[in-house]
Amino acid sequence: MGIQDIIEGKKQWRAHTARVKALPPDYQIVYKEIQKYFFKVGPIDLPDGTLLSGIVDFFEEGVAAGKGVLEVIGNDVAAFCDDLVKDSRTYADLYQDSLSGKAGAAEK
């Protein structure tokens, strides 16, 4: 990864956070909780994927439709998060693999 890649990544992240800050306060609170959840146990490909920006897109559609955040995602934020990553390998999976001694767990 070169310096240009780092600079471009930083620009994209700043643009992303600006979009989050433009959301209503209730959406921002839920987004930050989702982000914390994914940073702890989320998918391995989170930095490379489009999951977080997709959530912001989804939230922006909810705001445009005049819906509250819980109307959009439901009352259980954790269940919403789990449903989004149900088919992805997570850091929690890697940790479980390392505890059970599966070969190649660190390679996946």
Stockholm file with secondary structure:
# STOCKHOLM 1.0

chainA/1-108         MGIQDIIEGKKQWRAHTARVKALPPDYQIVYKEIQKYFFKVGPIDLPDGTLLSGIVDFFEEGVAAGKGVLEVIGNDVAAFCDDLVKDSRTYADLYQDSLSGKAGAAEK
#=GR chainA/1-108 SS CCHHHHHHHHHHHHHHHHHHHTSCHHHHHHHHHHHHHHHHHCBTTTTTSSHHHHHHHHHHHHHHTTCCHHHHHCSCHHHHHHHHTTTSCBHHHHHHHHHHTCTTGGGC
#=GC SS_cons         CCHHHHHHHHHHHHHHHHHHHTSCHHHHHHHHHHHHHHHHHCBTTTTTSSHHHHHHHHHHHHHHTTCCHHHHHCSCHHHHHHHHTTTSCBHHHHHHHHHHTCTTGGGC
//
